[in-house]
Amino acid sequence: MALIEMDSICKSYVLGDGTVVPILKSIDLTVYPGEFVAIMGPSGSGKSTLMNLLGTLDRPGSGIYLLDGENTKIHNDQELAHLRNNTIGFVFQGFNLLPRRTVVDNIGLPLFYGGEKYKERVWRAEHYLKEMGLSKYRDYLPGQLSGGQQQRVAIARALAGEPKLLLADEPTGNLDSTTSDEIMKIFTILNSEGITIVLVTHEEDIARYAKRLVHVKDGEIIYDGPMY
Protein backbone atom coordinates (compact mmCIF):
# COMPACT_ATOMS: atom_id res chain seq x y z
CA MET A 1 0.00 0.00 0.00
CA ALA A 2 1.22 3.48 -0.84
CA LEU A 3 2.20 5.73 2.05
CA ILE A 4 1.35 8.87 0.07
CA GLU A 5 -1.30 8.93 -2.64
CA MET A 6 -2.38 12.22 -4.19
CA ASP A 7 -5.00 12.22 -6.91
CA SER A 8 -5.81 15.42 -8.88
CA ILE A 9 -4.74 17.73 -6.06
CA CYS A 10 -5.36 21.43 -6.71
CA LYS A 11 -4.65 24.42 -4.50
CA SER A 12 -5.40 28.10 -5.08
CA TYR A 13 -5.20 31.27 -3.02
CA VAL A 14 -7.57 34.23 -3.19
CA LEU A 15 -6.04 37.71 -3.15
CA GLY A 16 -7.61 40.67 -1.39
CA ASP A 17 -9.24 41.90 -4.59
CA GLY A 18 -10.86 38.50 -5.15
CA THR A 19 -8.39 37.30 -7.77
CA VAL A 20 -7.90 33.54 -7.64
CA VAL A 21 -4.26 32.48 -8.01
CA PRO A 22 -3.74 28.76 -8.79
CA ILE A 23 -0.68 27.31 -7.02
CA LEU A 24 -0.98 23.57 -7.69
CA LYS A 25 -2.74 22.14 -10.74
CA SER A 26 -3.99 18.56 -10.70
CA ILE A 27 -1.06 16.97 -8.87
CA ASP A 28 -0.81 13.17 -8.98
CA LEU A 29 1.85 11.75 -6.68
CA THR A 30 2.36 8.31 -5.15
CA VAL A 31 5.15 7.44 -2.71
CA TYR A 32 5.67 3.91 -1.42
CA PRO A 33 7.24 2.85 1.90
CA GLY A 34 11.02 2.98 1.83
CA GLU A 35 11.38 5.54 -0.95
CA PHE A 36 13.68 8.57 -0.80
CA VAL A 37 12.16 11.35 -2.91
CA ALA A 38 13.54 14.83 -3.63
CA ILE A 39 11.12 17.55 -4.72
CA MET A 40 12.76 20.35 -6.68
CA GLY A 41 11.56 23.43 -8.50
CA PRO A 42 12.25 27.15 -8.91
CA SER A 43 10.99 29.73 -6.44
CA GLY A 44 7.22 30.07 -6.78
CA SER A 45 6.83 26.66 -8.44
CA GLY A 46 4.52 25.36 -5.72
CA LYS A 47 6.92 22.93 -4.05
CA SER A 48 6.52 24.47 -0.57
CA THR A 49 2.74 24.42 -0.91
CA LEU A 50 2.99 20.78 -1.95
CA MET A 51 5.09 20.02 1.13
CA ASN A 52 2.51 21.68 3.39
CA LEU A 53 -0.23 19.55 1.84
CA LEU A 54 1.85 16.37 2.20
CA GLY A 55 2.31 17.18 5.88
CA THR A 56 -1.42 17.93 6.31
CA LEU A 57 -0.46 21.40 7.51
CA ASP A 58 -2.84 22.72 4.84
CA ARG A 59 -5.76 21.26 2.95
CA PRO A 60 -6.13 21.05 -0.84
CA GLY A 61 -8.86 22.94 -2.64
CA SER A 62 -9.84 19.79 -4.49
CA GLY A 63 -8.63 16.27 -5.10
CA ILE A 64 -7.99 13.31 -2.80
CA TYR A 65 -5.02 12.81 -0.50
CA LEU A 66 -4.55 9.42 1.18
CA LEU A 67 -1.90 9.35 3.92
CA ASP A 68 -1.03 5.84 5.06
CA GLY A 69 -4.35 4.71 3.61
CA GLU A 70 -6.38 7.37 5.44
CA ASN A 71 -8.49 9.80 3.43
CA THR A 72 -7.40 13.14 4.91
CA LYS A 73 -10.42 14.91 3.43
CA ILE A 74 -12.87 13.26 5.82
CA HIS A 75 -10.87 14.00 8.99
CA ASN A 76 -11.50 17.02 11.19
CA ASP A 77 -8.55 19.07 12.45
CA GLN A 78 -8.16 17.04 15.65
CA GLU A 79 -8.22 13.72 13.81
CA LEU A 80 -5.79 15.09 11.25
CA ALA A 81 -3.40 16.22 14.00
CA HIS A 82 -3.52 12.71 15.50
CA LEU A 83 -2.81 11.11 12.11
CA ARG A 84 0.02 13.57 11.48
CA ASN A 85 1.60 13.03 14.89
CA ASN A 86 1.54 9.25 14.46
CA THR A 87 2.73 9.12 10.86
CA ILE A 88 5.03 12.06 10.07
CA GLY A 89 8.26 13.50 11.44
CA PHE A 90 9.14 17.03 10.29
CA VAL A 91 12.59 18.54 9.74
CA PHE A 92 12.68 22.24 8.85
CA GLN A 93 15.30 24.63 7.51
CA GLY A 94 15.07 26.82 10.61
CA PHE A 95 15.29 23.86 13.05
CA ASN A 96 12.19 25.13 14.97
CA LEU A 97 13.62 24.24 18.37
CA LEU A 98 12.26 25.90 21.51
CA PRO A 99 15.09 28.20 22.67
CA ARG A 100 14.34 27.99 26.41
CA ARG A 101 13.94 24.22 26.57
CA THR A 102 16.82 21.80 26.81
CA VAL A 103 17.83 19.52 23.98
CA VAL A 104 16.27 16.49 25.64
CA ASP A 105 13.01 18.37 26.23
CA ASN A 106 12.90 19.54 22.60
CA ILE A 107 13.30 15.99 21.33
CA GLY A 108 10.55 14.72 23.60
CA LEU A 109 8.07 17.40 22.55
CA PRO A 110 6.14 15.32 19.94
CA LEU A 111 5.82 12.56 22.54
CA PHE A 112 4.38 15.04 25.01
CA TYR A 113 1.68 15.97 22.49
CA GLY A 114 1.14 12.28 21.87
CA GLY A 115 0.40 11.72 25.56
CA GLU A 116 3.52 9.70 26.42
CA LYS A 117 4.59 9.65 30.07
CA TYR A 118 7.64 11.65 31.15
CA LYS A 119 9.95 8.66 31.66
CA GLU A 120 9.13 7.29 28.21
CA ARG A 121 9.72 10.70 26.63
CA VAL A 122 13.13 11.04 28.27
CA TRP A 123 14.15 7.47 27.41
CA ARG A 124 13.30 7.88 23.74
CA ALA A 125 14.83 11.35 23.57
CA GLU A 126 18.10 10.07 25.03
CA HIS A 127 18.06 7.10 22.66
CA TYR A 128 17.76 9.24 19.54
CA LEU A 129 20.17 11.81 20.91
CA LYS A 130 22.70 9.00 21.18
CA GLU A 131 21.89 7.95 17.61
CA MET A 132 22.82 11.47 16.50
CA GLY A 133 26.07 11.38 18.51
CA LEU A 134 24.98 14.22 20.81
CA SER A 135 24.42 12.53 24.17
CA LYS A 136 26.69 14.94 26.05
CA TYR A 137 24.52 17.88 24.93
CA ARG A 138 21.26 16.60 26.47
CA ASP A 139 20.98 19.50 28.95
CA TYR A 140 22.19 22.24 26.60
CA LEU A 141 19.91 24.91 25.19
CA PRO A 142 19.63 25.08 21.37
CA GLY A 143 21.46 28.41 21.27
CA GLN A 144 24.54 26.73 22.73
CA LEU A 145 24.83 24.39 19.74
CA SER A 146 26.14 24.87 16.21
CA GLY A 147 23.72 24.87 13.27
CA GLY A 148 24.64 21.31 12.36
CA GLN A 149 24.13 20.14 15.93
CA GLN A 150 20.75 21.88 16.09
CA GLN A 151 19.66 20.13 12.89
CA ARG A 152 20.72 16.79 14.36
CA VAL A 153 18.56 17.56 17.39
CA ALA A 154 15.69 18.41 15.03
CA ILE A 155 16.15 15.07 13.26
CA ALA A 156 16.19 13.27 16.62
CA ARG A 157 12.95 15.07 17.53
CA ALA A 158 11.39 13.99 14.22
CA LEU A 159 12.41 10.38 14.88
CA ALA A 160 11.25 10.29 18.50
CA GLY A 161 7.66 9.62 17.48
CA GLU A 162 8.85 6.66 15.36
CA PRO A 163 7.20 7.99 12.19
CA LYS A 164 6.74 6.13 8.95
CA LEU A 165 7.52 9.26 6.95
CA LEU A 166 10.08 12.05 7.30
CA LEU A 167 9.27 15.33 5.57
CA ALA A 168 12.33 17.57 5.26
CA ASP A 169 11.85 21.12 4.01
CA GLU A 170 15.21 22.62 2.89
CA PRO A 171 16.93 20.87 5.84
CA THR A 172 20.41 22.06 4.79
CA GLY A 173 19.42 25.59 3.80
CA ASN A 174 21.13 27.20 6.80
CA LEU A 175 24.22 24.98 6.80
CA ASP A 176 27.61 25.06 5.11
CA SER A 177 28.45 22.45 2.49
CA THR A 178 30.43 20.16 4.80
CA THR A 179 27.71 20.10 7.45
CA SER A 180 25.07 19.69 4.75
CA ASP A 181 26.80 16.54 3.54
CA GLU A 182 26.88 15.19 7.10
CA ILE A 183 23.15 15.79 7.52
CA MET A 184 22.34 14.18 4.18
CA LYS A 185 24.41 11.11 5.08
CA ILE A 186 22.21 10.77 8.18
CA PHE A 187 19.11 10.84 5.95
CA THR A 188 20.68 8.20 3.71
CA ILE A 189 21.29 5.91 6.68
CA LEU A 190 17.74 6.45 7.97
CA ASN A 191 16.34 5.60 4.54
CA SER A 192 18.47 2.43 4.39
CA GLU A 193 16.83 1.46 7.71
CA GLY A 194 13.40 1.68 6.09
CA ILE A 195 12.19 5.20 6.80
CA THR A 196 10.44 6.92 3.90
CA ILE A 197 11.85 10.37 3.18
CA VAL A 198 10.44 13.22 1.11
CA LEU A 199 12.83 16.14 0.82
CA VAL A 200 12.26 19.62 -0.63
CA THR A 201 15.40 21.35 -1.83
CA HIS A 202 16.55 23.82 -4.47
CA GLU A 203 20.11 22.43 -4.41
CA GLU A 204 20.95 19.78 -6.99
CA ASP A 205 23.86 18.36 -4.98
CA ILE A 206 21.50 17.79 -2.03
CA ALA A 207 18.77 16.28 -4.22
CA ARG A 208 21.25 13.72 -5.57
CA TYR A 209 21.22 11.90 -2.24
CA ALA A 210 17.65 10.84 -3.07
CA LYS A 211 16.74 7.95 -5.36
CA ARG A 212 13.80 9.62 -7.07
CA LEU A 213 13.26 13.16 -8.33
CA VAL A 214 9.98 15.04 -8.59
CA HIS A 215 10.41 18.32 -10.45
CA VAL A 216 7.67 20.94 -10.01
CA LYS A 217 7.21 23.95 -12.27
CA ASP A 218 4.31 26.41 -12.42
CA GLY A 219 2.25 24.20 -10.12
CA GLU A 220 2.65 21.03 -12.16
CA ILE A 221 4.90 17.99 -11.98
CA ILE A 222 7.03 18.06 -15.12
CA TYR A 223 9.27 15.13 -14.20
CA ASP A 224 8.83 12.19 -11.84
CA GLY A 225 11.39 9.44 -12.12
CA PRO A 226 14.84 8.18 -11.18
CA MET A 227 17.48 10.68 -10.12
CA TYR A 228 19.54 11.66 -13.13
JOLIN-V723412 format. One record per run of one state. SS is the DSSP state (@ for helix, = for strand, . for the rest). FROM is the first residue (numbers start at 1). LEN is the number of residues. If there is no record, write none. Layout:
[[SS | FROM | LEN] [SS | FROM | LEN]]
//
This chain:
[[. | 1 | 1] [= | 2 | 13] [. | 15 | 5] [= | 20 | 13] [. | 33 | 3] [= | 36 | 5] [. | 41 | 6] [@ | 47 | 8] [. | 55 | 7] [= | 62 | 6] [. | 68 | 2] [= | 70 | 2] [@ | 72 | 3] [. | 75 | 2] [@ | 77 | 11] [= | 88 | 5] [. | 93 | 9] [= | 102 | 1] [@ | 103 | 5] [. | 108 | 1] [@ | 109 | 5] [. | 114 | 4] [@ | 118 | 14] [. | 132 | 3] [@ | 135 | 3] [. | 138 | 3] [= | 141 | 1] [@ | 142 | 3] [. | 145 | 2] [@ | 147 | 14] [. | 161 | 4] [= | 165 | 5] [. | 170 | 7] [@ | 177 | 16] [. | 193 | 3] [= | 196 | 5] [. | 201 | 3] [@ | 204 | 4] [. | 208 | 4] [= | 212 | 6] [. | 218 | 2] [= | 220 | 7] [. | 227 | 2]]
//
